Amino acid sequence: MRVSADHARRFLVARHLLAPPRALPAEPASVLAAVERLGSLQFDPLEVPGARNHDLVLHARVGGYERAWCEQWLYGPDRRLIELYNKSLNLVPMHELPHYRVTWQRNTPDIDNGILKEQADVAQAILRRLKTDGPLSTAAFSEHGHAVEWWWAPTRASRAVMEALFVTGRIGISRRDGNRRYYDLIERLVPAELLRLKEPEEDAMRRRLLSRFRATGMTTPVGTQSEVMYSAGSAVERVARTARLVEDGELLPIEVENLKGPRYIIAAEAPILDATADPLGPPAPAVTFLAPLDPLVWDRRLLRELWGFDYLWEVYVPEARRKWGYYVLPILFGNRFVGRIEPRIDRRTKTLQIIGAWFEPAVAPMEEPGFVEALRDAIEAYRSFVGATKVVWPRSGVGRQIAGALRRSV
């Protein structure tokens, strides 16, 4: 099957639940619907723009999203989501745990013979305390504050050992206080019948690879942004497993105009591909701001090749070398990336500060019918979401232009 680049863009925006954005019902169940579609949401603790990455992802898709809705499924009595390592630390559906526990299996030999052997007394003390007093954070184990080598840097023994127990599946994240993790025994967090389920490593790795196609919506096993396929096997293994997923009817290969080689989509989403074939079919374009680790922008190479949008999350780039800013979000208008925005929350004054706003070269969205109104709706939704009472725009040329247009549109 061959599709045009425009069709591919329409398909991706629609299957990512962004046509239009914020359209899922304003209820906790919509969180589960979004995670089921995307498969996994990447966790990152930074809250500079007023919310964490996964909350930004959900806000872009769920009307009136509240972060408590996600936390109830992660940490409440009826747990439907769980934090596990896949591409990184991800939120995944609880019922898919058997597919992801391959991470535990792969980590266990080295960690058991490494830090958990070297710090056996600390591990035993932590497990005993969790059994009697859990859930607990590392603060409960201040007596084990000596430094050990863990993940490329010296770390307090209590923290290192708890993370080692976490990545080998002995304990899990029971809740968070801010970004402080509270761990508990894994058997208290996961239903016993689910915890007993295991699958062969090859099947699990094939499912792990499938999760990358599921998150991005359309990608390729090789020649993609390297982070997309991190820990999903070697290039040779990914090619072979992709072929098997096609044979099994899980993936559908397509050819996209101007893109080299086949791309693969989830076969069950072929109806979305059909529904987006008509260029007049999508709803009136709306505006949303995407998280820096939103699944739609995971594949930065695809962003460049399909959208002509060069996006780098510069949070880890030294300030002097940043082109845009510290925590900049892409602006999506319909099925086009038209610019970037850097929101920042001042919780003391409840002010949403727009540090910067930029439009793409040769793009003039302010002159397009409907854009100012769509941008106003997106800003108002974002302001309400992060709990701000007012919005302050920068004094740059674009900032003044946007602020003036929004005032006139009221």
Secondary structure, 3 states (H helix, E strand, C coil): CEECHHHHHHHHHHHCCCCCCCCECCCCHHHHHHHHHHCCEECCCCCCCCCCHHHHHHHCCECCCCHHHHHHHHHCCCCCEEEEECCCEEEEEHHHHHHHCHHHHHHHHHHHCCHHHHCHHHHHHHHHHHHHHCCECHHHHHHHCCEEEECCEEEEHHHHHHHHHHHCCCEEEEEEECCEEEEEEHHHHCCHHHHCCCCCHHHHHHHHHHHHHHHHCCECCCCCCHHHHCCCCCHHHHHHHHHHHHHCCCEEEEEECCCCCCEEEEHHHHHHHHHCCCCCCCCCCCEEECCCCCHHHCCHHHHHHHHCCCCCCHHHCCHHHCCCCCCCEEEEECCEEEEEEEEEEECCCCEEEEEEEEECCCCCHHHCCCHHHHHHHHHHHHHHHHCCCEEECCCCHHHHHHHHHHHHHC
